[in-house]
Amino acid sequence: MDENLMLLRQFQMEGGKKYADAAFAEEFRNYQQVHNIYMGAIREIRARLETLDTEFQFRHKHNPIHHIQSRVKTLPSIMKKLSDMGQPMTMTSAKKHLHDIAGVRVVCCYVDDIYLIASLLLSQDDISLIFEKDYIKQPKPNGYRSLHIVVDVPVYLSQGKVFIPVEIQIRTVAMDFWATLEHGIRYKSSDEVPAFIVDELRNCADVITKTDAKMQEIFKALQLLNDKEDDFQWHGGEE
């Protein structure tokens, strides 16, 4: 069933058909306005991340960012989260209570790159940290690992500057691989996932963590070898 139709029926259950039609239409108009502003915040964050990645490649011959994904929550998703939180199902309430309406996922090559990107972004004087959750140092019970930061980013509108919160999830390619498949397994399961499957998924997450650490070691070793080779070529050319 279409998400918007499900939301309309939820409004109907709360106040009847006449109320539902008017309420849905009003919130849909409000959502369109909010969507445009939050998309502006996403574009701002993406531009800054891409600039940092390009500059780092020029200086250090390494791209810390593998790829970037982004999205603005759909109206049904926003309303469902508000309902689960026991908050009013309005866009005014959403802007007050939700920090993840705008979301950006940054997939990095190595674990060190995660903290590098977060540090470089947060060092910019017009971006402020709202809160941080480090699920790498303290993984979720199911094995999920990622660094989550929520930042306020300036968006320039015709009426002036506004600050919009954006949730940024930063993880390695390996962490993203696990999280994507784990989400798919849970989403496709109509019943609660059996305990032994949960344990297997957690074990896979642990294996991936060890692989991430090993790949980081290999990368650092290659960097040292390349630095020595460059140094040898430089001094070898002296007369």
N, C-alpha and C positions, 0 to 999 in steps of 0.2 A: 504494500500500500504506500502511496505517495506520502512523504513526511509532512507536507503541508496539510494534506487531508486529515492525517492523524491528529495534528495539532488543532485543526478546526473542530474535530469531534471532541477533543479534550475541552475546548472552550464551551462547546455545547453542553457537555456534562456538568460544567460548573454553573452556567447561567442560562441555558436554553438557546434555541436556534437564533432568535433575534439578537440576543446579546452576543452570541458567538460570531455572527457575521460582522457586526460592527467592531467588536474587539479585535478580531483577526485582521480586518482591513486596516484599522488604526495601527496595530503593532507591525504589520507588514510595511506600511509607509515609514514608520519610525525605524524599522530594521534597514530599509534601503538607504536611509540617510546615514545611519551608524555604519553600515557596511562600507560605504564610500570613504568615510573618515578613517576607519580601521585599516582599510586597504592602503590608504596613504601612509599609515604608520608602518605597515609591512614593507612597502616599497622603500621607505626611508631606511629601515633596518637592513634590508637586502643590499641596498646600494653601499652602505657602510661596510658590511661584511665582504662584499665583492671587492671593494677598494682595498681593504686590509689584506685579502688573499692575494691580489695582484701585486701589491707592494711587497709583500713577504716573499713572493716568488722572485721578484727582481733582486731583492737584497740577499736572500738566502738560498735561492734555487730550490725552493720547496713550497708547494701549495698545501697549507694546513687544512683547507676545506676541500672535501671530496665533492659534495653537492649540497644544495639548499632546497628545501621544500617549504611551502607556506600555505596558509588557508585562513579564512574568516569563518567562524562557526556559523552553521545554518540557523535560521530562525527556530525550527523545531528542536534542534540540539540545545540552543540557548534556553528555550522554555522548559525543556525536560530537566536540564540541570537546575534551573531555578525552582522547579517543582520539587525535585529531590531534596533541595536545600530548605524547602519550606518558605521560600521567598516569593513575593508577588511576581506573577508572570507578565512583566512589562519590560520594555527596553530601558526605561529609567532605572528599574531595579537591576537589570543586567549590567549596566554601566557602573553601578555602585558596588555590586557584589562579585562580579566575575572579572578575573584578571586574564583569562585565556580566550577571550573573544577573538583576538588576533594572535595567531600562533606561527612561529617560524621554527623549523627543524634544521639544524646545521649538522651535517654528517662529516666527520673528520677522519683523517687517515690513522692517527695515533692518539693515544690517551693524552700525551703531553699537549697535543694540538688543541684539545678541548679547553684546557685551562688557559692556554695562550690566547685563544680567540676570545674567551670570556674576559680575560684581563685587558686585552687591547680595546675591546668594545666599551668596557666600563670605565676606562681611563679617559674617554671623551667627555669633555666638561659639560655638555648639554644632555647627557644621558645619565639618569639616576637609577640606582638599584632599589626596587621595591622589596623583593625578598628572593632568597636562593634556597634551593633544595638539592643537595648533592647525593644523588642515588648511586654514585660511583663509589664513594668512600663508605656510604651506608646504603647498600642495596635494599630494595623492597624484598619482603619475604619470598616472593615468587621468583626472585633472581634478577628482576629488572634493574638495569643500570643506565644512568644518563644524568647529565647535569642540567637542572632546570633553573633558569633565572627569569624573573619578571622585571622589566625595565620600563621606565617612562621615556618616551621618545617624542620630540617636538614635531608637530605637523602644522604646516603653514596653510591656513585657509584664507578666503577673501576677507573674513571678519577679523583675522588675526591668528596668533599662534595658540595652539592647544597642545597639551601633553596627553598622550594616549598610551595605556599599558600594553605591552606585548610580551607574551610568554615565549621564551626561546629555549628549546631543548637542544642540547649539544651532546653528541654521542659519536662513537666510532662506527665505522662500517660494520664491524662485527656485532656491536651492540644493537645497531639498527636492524641487521639481519635477524637476530634473535627476537627482538621486540615485535617485528612485523609478523614473523611466523607464529609467535606465541599468541599475539592478538587474533590472528586468523583462526587458530585452533580453538580459542575460547569463544570467538564470535560464531563459529560454525556449529558449536556444540549446543544443542537445545537444552541439555541438562547440565548440572554442575559437573565440572571436569573431575574425573576420579583422582583420588589422592596419589596413586602410583604415577599417573601422567604428570601431575603437578611436580612430583619429585624428579621425574625424568627431565622435565623442562628446566628445573632449577639446576640439575646436574649439567645440562647442556650449557646453561649460562655460566657455570663455574669453569667449564672447559674453554668457552669462548674468552673468558677473562684471562685465563692463563695464556691462550694464544695471542691475545692483544698484548700482553706483557712481553712475550717472546718476540713478536714482530717489532715492538718498540726497541728491544735490545738489538735486533738485527739492523734496524734503521740507523741507530746511533753508531754501531760498529762500522757501517758503510760510510757514514758521515766522517768518522775519524780517518778512515782509509783515504777517502777523497781529499780531505784537508791535507793529509801528509803528501799525497801525490801532487796536489797543486803547489804545495810548499817546495817540493823537490824540483818541479819544473821551473818554478820561479828562480830558485837559487842556482839551479843547474844552468840557467841561461846567463849567469853573471860571468864576467871575465876579469 
